[in-house]
């Protein structure tokens, strides 16, 4: 394989490896075939044109044509001639596909099905990047620049689906970039015909050199260190380490729409666009929360689920004894979960496909091998009793001899927390008094604030951090309340599910932003009673429970920046944009319409996605050197400050940019002669510039600047005309003169430092040097010798 | 015995010569000389430059390439007195400087000037003379005066010694010591003419020797004015720095045992001025310096034994230095 073909292959392979994180964005692996096909077609086209000795411009054009053919063949939809030749109709169709793809990107959350507009846009983008990549790696031989294209490709999945892109997806792109650099350097070194071993022997190209081994080890070490640094350094806290940890726990492996059955006491919410999960039709005027998981295992990290036992038939459901029985029909839009979301106390008439049973302990409807992804729609009857505060106040707690007592009050021993709870409860004695005391403690009036991210106050226990910083979201509120109650010997557990959602005509639509966590407390008699300690301002579609008057927020939480920006997500709240007012309205449980939930649209609709800014920056970055160089030229040729010196500086830089070697030992006239040879059309201009510089520097009268700027421009255009294509692009995008300036500055600093340290060393040495007794000639001449 | 000495009056301040006049005159002399020596314009130009820089010239080449012709043609083109000394081992210093002999009529010693009392002295095969005689000549070259019997006699102005020596034939010669080579501003080799020049030479010399037909185009006074004009050529600080850098580089070069002297620096600068003036400029350029560096510096360097053994010569060393010393030294670098 010759060098060019080998480099092309490496370029294509590295790009393909960098695309592997897309696995998290798309469903299945069907997308890999067209993507690999696109990359292959572009690489082959470029390689063939190169082999035919065509210039970079033609190569790029041909690769663009190759991309067009691939797109036409794949998405022409019958508009093309002979399947591959695009017609105007094809482009109209492309435009339609692009529009469809754009709206699909806005609408859907990963993983998405790779078809239609999205696949078209993906292939189009990858194709463009592949062309650039090939140009950088093979055409211009600047593999370092190709890092930018690889970075662009890596950032797309990472920014689109940060949750789906696990940490280890970083390794392949990093390896492929190192491969690219190593391959190019090997090619460069091999150009001399031989390679060196570390011992200084010449070896053939295929000989396994010990230096190569060292390079491989250091590359592996570099990747390892980078990964470790990423793990340790708290970058943009979306919790790289948390995600790594979660991956190991298997926490996020739940399918789309399922909730992570955890109520962490610390963490951060970061969730892309909202996805519609369920559509509910119910005769309940104000439905409450949809219960999915019940978490009753408490560790110091938070609440987790016990193993559901199932077993009991759904026919055994008998409701909770409430007077009003409602019927709900729920259409499954996107939910994949092993549990069925249900309201209140379901009673008989549960109509659902598949094998489902009831975990009697928690009331969770759990699948016996069935999953919600198989269920399109289900319906059931339920009652959702409204308790009277007075009744609850009179009700007692669970009997400590009850078999459920142990598992619902077990908690880690945290002495500091015991003190806090004792203090918060004061003289509360009944269950209800304790509940109200804890609710009061967690209220906004006590300084608690809804934020999307918890802070670390340096305590050993996450719950102490939360209680000290008083910042968190529903998971922390629910977990803290349940724990505090357990601390006070009240059985309590955390429930995870969906909040009320938003009204859509007669129906309720629940999105992935409506995931929520709340608390159930056990009263002897009424049984498990629901409470929601999270400030209603933070939770769209939150419901107030009349038996626990939640203290109203005195200061309007909408002013909190943490709560009012950025879409939130798993597994709870939606974006909290100025939703305080509707939530207040939700205090009247009869008014179902007030609990308006905001779906992701209100955020996504504001139209600015940081990913675009990032892409824009990435597109602009390669042109920064060109712009800088252009500004420098303009400043030098500015008539106000133009001298023969500035014109000559520009000439020298041009020579550097276009690879015309001008040694320091050449006089201006000689340098002009060399330039005249490199650009025969501008020989006169070069000579004029050289003479002007000579006069400027050596003549007492100085030089005339008339016509120098034009001479520089002549020389520039002539050099450009005579340069190879590669050199021309390089001179424009990556001017060698700029690079030299930067390195020269650094070298100067280094040498200055070295001189300073040498001086210091000399001084120290002189200070500590002892007078030496010696018979050297110098001493002899002083003392004389017989 | 009279104590006769020349009063040493300063020469009359000559009228300033414009660069154009300088250039025209110099070109006149060059054309004249080139009529005799075909195809060697660069060597002739350098020879004239040395003359106008008040330096002395060492022509080192094999016999028969026109060393003496060049010296004679140069002398004839300038209307001034030319003396020729053929150096032999038995030549005495007094033959060069002159001698006091007793005049019976005046009953006194009278100084009979030697061959050195001319404007242009052609010293043929200088390495054949004994060191004693060589050193007598060299004193005259440096001091531009002759001291005989305690009397000092000023030499004429312009004064220039053109010495020739044969590098091949070393039998019975006294090679010039380094200190004496240093007195010569430049060493030039003429080299064989190329085919066309040699053909032209044959054609021209069929009937007569062109040297005989040569007419002077400038007189001694003009030469003095030109010398003065050349000294006025502007030397930019950067240029002086470049010359100093070049000379310093010969002293630090690893292939060189002894580098060029400060006298070399001075003479290099003066020749540079002349070359610039001959180009019609009133300021000197590094290009001028580069043309002169090899002729002015190479013969003063003493290469290390290793270099000599390796077949290296000092011309190559100076060329190498020219390729490496930056024209503008960067203050930031060391």
Interface residues (C-beta under 8 A of the other chain):
Chain A: X663 X664 X665 X666 X667 X668 X669 X670 X694 X695 X697 X698 X699 X700 X701 X748 X751 X755
Chain B: X234 X236 X238 X239 X281 X282 X283 X284 X285 X286 X287 X290 X322 X323 X324 X325 X326 X327 X328 X332 X333 X334
